[in-house]
């Protein structure tokens, strides 16, 4: 997911996407622990997507309070 895609999303979409990514990360950790995950780099990319979304949500909160 690119930053431009995140900037174009509404607040509700961001919250929904964040919940989906957190669930996906949990499943990836589970698959990694059981040896079923072929590419562990997916975990890193998912964590980065979560961080991007959290950053955008926080930036919008700050901008709304100014």
MMTF fields as JSON, N, C-alpha, C and O atoms, coordinates in Angstrom:
{
  "mmtfVersion": "1.0.0",
  "mmtfProducer": "UNKNOWN",
  "numBonds": 263,
  "numAtoms": 264,
  "numGroups": 66,
  "numChains": 1,
  "numModels": 1,
  "chainsPerModel": [1],
  "groupsPerChain": [66],
  "chainIdList": ["A"],
  "bondAtomList": [4, 2, 8, 6, 12, 10, 16, 14, 20, 18, 24, 22, 28, 26, 32, 30, 36, 34, 40, 38, 44, 42, 48, 46, 52, 50, 56, 54, 60, 58, 64, 62, 68, 66, 72, 70, 76, 74, 80, 78, 84, 82, 88, 86, 92, 90, 96, 94, 100, 98, 104, 102, 108, 106, 112, 110, 116, 114, 120, 118, 124, 122, 128, 126, 132, 130, 136, 134, 140, 138, 144, 142, 148, 146, 152, 150, 156, 154, 160, 158, 164, 162, 168, 166, 172, 170, 176, 174, 180, 178, 184, 182, 188, 186, 192, 190, 196, 194, 200, 198, 204, 202, 208, 206, 212, 210, 216, 214, 220, 218, 224, 222, 228, 226, 232, 230, 236, 234, 240, 238, 244, 242, 248, 246, 252, 250, 256, 254, 260, 258],
  "bondOrderList": [1, 1, 1, 1, 1, 1, 1, 1, 1, 1, 1, 1, 1, 1, 1, 1, 1, 1, 1, 1, 1, 1, 1, 1, 1, 1, 1, 1, 1, 1, 1, 1, 1, 1, 1, 1, 1, 1, 1, 1, 1, 1, 1, 1, 1, 1, 1, 1, 1, 1, 1, 1, 1, 1, 1, 1, 1, 1, 1, 1, 1, 1, 1, 1, 1],
  "groupList": [{"groupName": "UNK", "atomNameList": ["N", "CA", "C", "O"], "elementList": ["N", "C", "C", "O"], "formalChargeList": [0, 0, 0, 0], "bondAtomList": [1, 0, 2, 1, 3, 2], "bondOrderList": [1, 1, 2], "singleLetterCode": "X", "chemCompType": "L-PEPTIDE LINKING"}],
  "groupTypeList": [0, 0, 0, 0, 0, 0, 0, 0, 0, 0, 0, 0, 0, 0, 0, 0, 0, 0, 0, 0, 0, 0, 0, 0, 0, 0, 0, 0, 0, 0, 0, 0, 0, 0, 0, 0, 0, 0, 0, 0, 0, 0, 0, 0, 0, 0, 0, 0, 0, 0, 0, 0, 0, 0, 0, 0, 0, 0, 0, 0, 0, 0, 0, 0, 0, 0],
  "groupIdList": [1, 2, 3, 4, 5, 6, 7, 8, 9, 10, 11, 12, 13, 14, 15, 16, 17, 18, 19, 20, 21, 22, 23, 24, 25, 26, 27, 28, 29, 30, 31, 32, 33, 34, 35, 36, 37, 38, 39, 40, 41, 42, 43, 44, 45, 46, 47, 48, 49, 50, 51, 52, 53, 54, 55, 56, 57, 58, 59, 60, 61, 62, 63, 64, 65, 66],
  "secStructList": [7, 7, 2, 2, 2, 2, 2, 6, 1, 7, 2, 2, 2, 2, 2, 2, 2, 2, 2, 2, 2, 2, 2, 2, 2, 2, 2, 2, 2, 2, 2, 2, 2, 6, 6, 7, 7, 1, 7, 6, 2, 2, 2, 2, 2, 2, 2, 2, 2, 2, 2, 2, 2, 2, 2, 2, 2, 2, 2, 2, 2, 2, 2, 2, 2, 7],
  "xCoordList": [0.844, 0.0, 0.894, 1.845, 0.57, 1.371, 0.731, -0.461, 1.548, 1.082, -0.013, -0.941, 0.073, -0.943, -2.304, -3.327, -2.329, -3.581, -4.186, -5.399, -3.332, -3.784, -4.327, -5.343, -3.666, -4.115, -5.496, -6.252, -5.828, -7.109, -8.263, -9.411, -7.986, -9.025, -9.686, -9.076, -10.935, -11.635, -11.229, -10.579, -11.617, -11.276, -11.875, -11.213, -13.105, -13.756, -13.052, -12.871, -12.659, -11.933, -10.589, -10.164, -9.918, -8.632, -8.79, -7.993, -9.793, -10.02, -10.342, -9.852, -11.162, -11.511, -10.286, -10.066, -9.493, -8.284, -7.287, -6.624, -7.176, -6.273, -6.686, -5.834, -7.961, -8.452, -8.173, -7.78, -8.374, -8.11, -6.634, -6.29, -5.769, -4.331, -3.854, -2.977, -4.421, -4.051, -4.454, -3.708, -5.624, -6.078, -5.182, -4.827, -4.823, -3.939, -2.568, -1.982, -2.054, -0.765, -0.811, 0.132, -1.894, -2.054, -2.006, -1.321, -2.737, -2.753, -1.383, -0.982, -0.666, 0.678, 1.627, 2.428, 1.539, 2.377, 2.058, 2.956, 0.79, 0.369, 0.904, 1.433, 0.763, 1.263, 2.777, 3.317, 3.467, 4.919, 5.358, 6.323, 4.637, 4.975, 4.754, 5.46, 3.782, 3.502, 4.279, 4.163, 5.063, 5.899, 5.19, 5.711, 4.03, 3.267, 3.491, 2.982, 4.247, 4.467, 5.718, 6.809, 5.556, 6.684, 7.561, 8.781, 6.947, 7.693, 7.495, 6.491, 8.432, 8.27, 8.37, 8.069, 8.783, 8.868, 7.467, 7.315, 6.458, 5.074, 4.731, 3.971, 5.277, 5.031, 5.569, 4.887, 6.775, 7.386, 6.576, 6.353, 6.141, 5.364, 4.016, 3.546, 3.408, 2.136, 2.325, 1.5, 3.402, 3.697, 3.9, 3.458, 4.553, 4.787, 3.489, 3.294, 2.601, 1.299, 0.501, -0.159, 0.563, -0.117, 0.452, -0.297, 1.771, 2.408, 2.019, 1.798, 1.934, 1.539, 0.122, -0.148, -0.767, -2.155, -2.254, -2.966, -1.546, -1.567, -0.998, -1.5, 0.032, 0.628, -0.361, -0.476, -1.066, -2.051, -3.197, -3.653, -3.663, -4.741, -4.291, -5.044, -3.092, -2.577, -2.394, -2.697, -1.908, -1.723, -3.068, -3.156, -4.098, -5.425, -5.969, -6.65, -5.685, -6.108, -5.443, -6.093, -4.15, -3.412, -3.933, -4.108, -4.181, -4.663, -6.049, -6.367, -6.872, -8.218, -8.19, -9.098, -7.177, -7.089, -6.427, -6.448, -5.849, -5.151, -6.107, -5.691],
  "yCoordList": [-1.17, 0.0, 1.238, 1.34, 2.152, 3.365, 4.487, 4.454, 5.48, 6.603, 7.375, 7.865, 7.493, 8.218, 7.544, 8.226, 6.218, 5.496, 5.801, 5.964, 5.877, 6.136, 7.555, 7.775, 8.516, 9.908, 10.079, 10.963, 9.244, 9.345, 8.688, 8.813, 7.995, 7.278, 8.182, 9.128, 7.874, 8.609, 8.036, 6.993, 8.723, 8.262, 6.894, 6.044, 6.681, 5.391, 4.269, 3.17, 4.563, 3.566, 3.239, 2.084, 4.255, 4.024, 3.128, 2.212, 3.377, 2.569, 1.124, 0.184, 0.96, -0.388, -1.114, -2.285, -0.417, -1.016, -1.377, -2.411, -0.528, -0.8, -2.077, -2.903, -2.248, -3.465, -4.697, -5.743, -4.573, -5.687, -6.067, -7.248, -5.066, -5.33, -5.946, -6.81, -5.513, -6.107, -7.577, -8.411, -7.89, -9.28, -10.097, -11.235, -9.507, -10.184, -10.431, -11.497, -9.458, -9.617, -10.755, -11.541, -10.848, -11.945, -13.282, -14.207, -13.383, -14.63, -14.948, -16.11, -13.92, -14.142, -14.652, -15.552, -14.083, -14.561, -16.026, -16.827, -16.353, -17.715, -18.672, -19.736, -18.289, -19.13, -19.256, -20.315, -18.195, -18.232, -19.193, -19.94, -19.16, -20.024, -21.498, -22.362, -21.784, -23.178, -23.629, -24.782, -22.736, -23.102, -23.084, -23.623, -22.488, -22.463, -21.199, -21.086, -20.248, -18.984, -19.105, -19.346, -18.938, -19.089, -17.847, -17.954, -16.66, -15.421, -14.549, -13.844, -14.579, -13.804, -12.288, -11.529, -11.844, -10.416, -9.796, -8.592, -10.615, -10.141, -9.575, -8.612, -10.158, -9.661, -8.241, -7.36, -8.022, -6.693, -5.673, -4.558, -6.045, -5.13, -4.795, -3.661, -5.765, -5.53, -4.588, -3.702, -4.769, -3.864, -2.435, -1.479, -2.298, -0.963, -0.315, 0.888, -1.115, -0.582, -0.114, 0.924, -0.886, -0.493, 0.828, 1.715, 0.958, 2.192, 3.38, 4.478, 3.168, 4.257, 4.73, 5.93, 3.784, 4.147, 4.855, 5.852, 4.354, 5.013, 6.427, 7.342, 6.604, 7.922, 8.878, 10.031, 8.408, 9.254, 9.609, 10.752, 8.645, 8.917, 9.965, 10.892, 9.837, 10.794, 12.175, 13.183, 12.233, 13.516, 14.22, 15.441, 13.461, 14.049, 14.536, 15.561, 13.826, 14.258, 15.584, 16.494, 15.676, 16.896, 18.06, 19.169, 17.79, 18.853, 19.323, 20.505, 18.415, 18.792, 19.626, 20.424, 19.458, 20.183, 21.545, 22.339, 21.818, 23.096, 24.208, 25.355],
  "zCoordList": [0.0, 0.0, 0.0, 0.774, -0.867, -0.963, -0.157, 0.145, 0.185, 0.99, 0.27, 0.914, -1.04, -1.799, -1.68, -1.621, -1.645, -1.478, -0.113, 0.018, 0.897, 2.26, 2.377, 3.036, 1.747, 1.811, 1.194, 1.599, 0.223, -0.457, 0.271, -0.156, 1.358, 2.084, 3.126, 3.626, 3.44, 4.487, 5.844, 5.918, 6.909, 8.258, 8.562, 9.156, 8.165, 8.399, 7.645, 8.168, 6.414, 5.622, 6.264, 6.267, 6.809, 7.469, 8.686, 8.89, 9.482, 10.683, 10.298, 10.923, 9.272, 8.807, 8.267, 8.574, 7.465, 6.895, 7.99, 7.91, 9.015, 10.132, 10.85, 11.179, 11.095, 11.754, 10.893, 11.41, 9.59, 8.68, 8.684, 8.709, 8.659, 8.64, 9.95, 9.946, 11.062, 12.352, 12.406, 12.919, 11.881, 11.835, 10.906, 11.215, 9.77, 8.825, 9.452, 9.258, 10.201, 10.859, 11.871, 11.963, 12.627, 13.573, 12.855, 13.294, 11.747, 10.979, 10.393, 10.343, 9.952, 9.412, 10.488, 10.236, 11.686, 12.795, 13.113, 13.37, 13.093, 13.369, 12.307, 12.63, 11.042, 9.95, 9.997, 9.679, 10.387, 10.492, 11.603, 11.446, 12.721, 13.853, 13.529, 14.048, 12.678, 12.327, 11.093, 10.675, 10.512, 9.374, 8.04, 7.064, 7.968, 6.725, 5.905, 4.79, 6.446, 5.74, 4.889, 5.405, 3.581, 2.664, 2.624, 2.499, 2.73, 2.584, 3.822, 3.913, 4.783, 6.008, 5.81, 6.73, 4.637, 4.352, 4.351, 4.558, 4.12, 4.131, 5.513, 5.612, 6.566, 7.919, 8.046, 8.568, 7.577, 7.646, 6.859, 7.33, 5.677, 4.847, 5.489, 5.397, 6.127, 6.801, 7.978, 8.2, 8.736, 9.85, 9.35, 9.988, 8.235, 7.678, 7.22, 7.394, 6.634, 6.227, 7.437, 7.388, 8.528, 9.76, 10.265, 10.675, 10.237, 10.699, 9.827, 10.338, 8.515, 7.62, 7.933, 7.967, 8.158, 8.448, 9.785, 9.904, 10.8, 12.108, 12.021, 12.674, 11.227, 11.049, 10.402, 10.816, 9.4, 8.721, 9.658, 9.676, 10.431, 11.384, 12.388, 12.688, 12.907, 13.897, 13.272, 13.91, 12.043, 11.369, 11.182, 11.316, 10.878, 10.721, 12.063, 12.11, 13.148, 14.471, 14.847, 15.361, 14.583, 14.892, 14.064, 14.568, 12.78, 11.896, 12.319, 12.188, 12.822, 13.254, 14.536, 14.766, 15.362, 16.625, 16.494, 17.435, 15.354, 15.183, 14.93, 14.763]
}
